[in-house]
Amino acid sequence: MSTEPRPVPHRHLPATGPAGADPAAVPAWSATVLGYPRIGPRRETKKALEALWAGRADVAATERALAAVRGRTLRRLNDLGLHAHDASIPSAFSAYDHVLDAATALGAVPPRFADVVGADGRVDLAGLSTIARGRGTDAPLEMTKWFDTNYHYLVPEVGPDTAFRFADDRGVREFSEALADGFLTRPVVVGPVTFLLLSKPADGSPAGFAPVQRLADLLPAYLDLLAAYAAAGAAWVQLDEPALVSDSATAGVDGLADLVRTAYGTLAGAPGRPRLLVAAPYGDLGGLLEPLASTAVDGLALDLVRGAAPAPAALAGLAGKTVVAGVVDGRNVWRADLAPALRTLQELQPAAATVVPSSSTSLLHVPHDVADEPDLDARLRGWLAFADQKVTEVVLLGEALRTPGEGAGTIAASSAARADRLAAPGVVRPQVRERLAALGPEALRRSDYAVRRAAQEEALPLPPLPTTTIGSFPQTAEIRSARAARAAGRLDQDAYEGFLRAEIDRVVALQEELGLDVLVHGEPERNDMVQYFAENLDGFAVTRNGWVQSYGSRCVRPPVLWGDVTRPAPITVPWSAHAASRTTRPVKGMLTGPVTILAWSFVRDDQPLGETARQVALALRDEVADLEAAGIGVVQVDEPALRELLPLRRADQPAYLDWSVAAFRLATAGAADATQVHTHLCYSEFGEVIDAIDRLDADVTSIEAARSRMEVLPDIARAGFARGIGPGVYDIHSPRVPGREEVAELLRLAVSSVPARQVWVNPDCGLKTRGYAETVPALRNLVAAAEAVRAELAAAPVPAS
């Protein structure tokens, strides 16, 4: 693949534009962050979008609501110490997803959604929602995890003929809106290399095509985008290139260093452009620091929490540049230990023109404000820093870097807070550690699968292609209202539990009527699949307002795992046992696995993650035993985050896979042969972890597969996967209801790759976020499709032996 850029057009611009646009007139930053939560402290973005989708608001009213969130963010960051006039405040808002924003800005809208693009190239909020959520027979963009985080991005579709152009100026308009309000911000855009590396080939692309081959064609669109920002008055633009720290994202790409030089040699060489800050969060640039630093970009943002400070040999390349040093963790909620962070900044100072303390990543991964958590224990609250506190930390570091001795008391207090956290009661529980130390290798082993399968077939007579769901059913307004009434004391515990039992009765009866083979209790008692367990395990704390965006309008409240983990009492047993008492069909007990509980929590950083996973697994092992004792013969231990936590550097992956597999097996290996253990995984490039999935040794594994139309199954088949597999045939992340024939076609694809005797039929994920108006017809179609394909298989000729 040639990396030599073609001649690209660009706009010649004067060195100055509107007020604040002259880079020479902009003061040097003293501190910054790479991004900020965009959901609003009370999830105002979520509420605005969902009002639009429900028809309670039009596009204009929704735009006004989102503009209010942006304005609040600017004022808050200014109040916290970032300056309104030096571009230290990032303009990083997104109504739905920043990768989708980049795709629409660059004209990369799939042809099936061409009608949502206006004549002026813009895509309004209704159009963005259509691309993200799908409509009719038009499938939405695929969605997957953003590197090793729990944020989900929409995957652009790029083919050989995708006509890149600077099309949608939404980001420029938002920058101009801020400038008119007195804030010279720093626009944040996904960088060109990352954009292409995260894209998938569009349908119809030839074999061997990779979107990154279109780099030379994409760069003119970026040049026009930068020119538009310059014309609007931008002094700096931040281009995010996290793919450069990920071996997974760059796998199979030859000449990556040349691609980096091509991209940033072209962009930095454009006359009249804003200054360019290239950010590489989530890890270490490694060998790509030198080629990136060799270009004329003005600044580099380095993650010095997950990555290391540059070696002395690499520091020479930073001369004359602004180095934005990510010394405050943008992904976890513990207060920074400011003294070592300040030393790191001081060591970098001689090498760079300017050193700016920053968060290591965007702060979209943490909640807004720990001061908004009155329910947390005061001592625990003193250990924490949410987005607002992290801004305060980088501002203080900037002051201390400029003025030696500044903030010395606060710096000392941060070290004292960490020492207090490590010494607090409950951080170490000797009984947990002694029990784990006494376990031998046999604790991780079950009988051979052939033995288990025979026992399960006797205990669980099921038809071919058995149907089930992943666990949760819709969380209705009535469920949320009852939960809120219980929390507020308007509903006593007995009445609340009676309501839950009645809801379980209704869901069990519905599943019987639909004809599902293995039932679930629907999880009405659970606010979230991780938070619910955190509320019932010692060593965790939960928040009231600690919301974090997961995707689109979906927000979660990650618990805080601060100490050794124990299970005071059974958690799920009463609800699963009640469901089982209402039916003669098998009922699955539903647990969240140890790796996912860690991935979707803010986890202690004072011991190896694998050790914390073992503690959670031990608690879950006890829960599995209690479910069995209550007569539950099917137990599902969900691990949707298994791939999510996979380290971005290949050298670190084997150790992670070893401890994550061991934690799952510790949780499940105590089950009897006749107990069928299921697991569920989603949003994963499964080919990278297929061996680990096999080593989990679950009897049945369900996986996300509908949006990608079963593209994972060749990996499954090549791996010789011999146990049960449930590739999702219904995408629950879109409101559209798949037709019976659509589901049947996906199921036919499944049984063409995997022996039918192994295949289960299920949705991609839980149904919590869907409504019954969508869920019932979709599940009815799922069951009908399974029956139709069963009949086809039964009628097929038997191969000659």
Buried (B, 14 or more C-beta within 10 A) or exposed (E): EEBEBEEBEBBEBEEBBBEBBBBEEBEEBBBBBBBBBBBBBEBBBBBBBBBBBEEEBEEEEBBEBBBBBBBEBBBBBBEBBBBBBBBBBBBBBBBBBBBBBBBBBBBBBBEBBEEBBEEEBBBBBEBBBBBBBBBEEBBBBBBBBBBBBBBBBBBBBBBBEBEBBBBBBBBBEBBBBBBEBEBBBBBBBBBBBBBBBBBBBBEEBEEEBBBBBBBBBBBBBBBBBBBBBBBBBBBBBBBBBBBBBBBBBBEEBEEBBBBBBBBBBBBBBBEBBBBBBBBBBBBBBBEBBBBBBBBBBBBBBBBBBBBEBBEEEBBEBBEEBBBBBBBBBBBBBBBBBBBEBBEBBEBBEEBBEBBBBBBBBBBBBBBBBBEBBEEBEEEBBBBBBBBBBBBBBBBBBBBBBEEEEBBEEBBEEBBEBBEEBEEBEEBBBEEBBEEBEEEEEEBBEBEEBEEBBEBBEEBBEBEBBBBBBBBBBBBEEEBEEBBEBBEEEEBEEEEBBEBBBEBBBBBBEBBBEBBBBBBBBBBBBBBBBBBBBBBBBBBBBBBEBBBBBBBBBEBBBBBBBBBBBBBEEBBBBBBBBBBBBBBEBBBBBBBBBBBBBBBBBBBBEBBEBBBBBBBBBBBBBBBBBBBBEBEBBBBBBBBBBBBBBBBBBEEEBEEBBEBBBBBBBBBBBBBBBBBBBBBBBBBBBBBBBBEBBBBBBBBBBBBBBBBBBBBBBEBBBEBEBEBBBBBBBBBBBBBBBBBBEBBBBBBBBBBEBBEBEBBBBBBBBBBBBBEBEBBBBBBBBBBBBBBBBBEBBEEEEEEEE
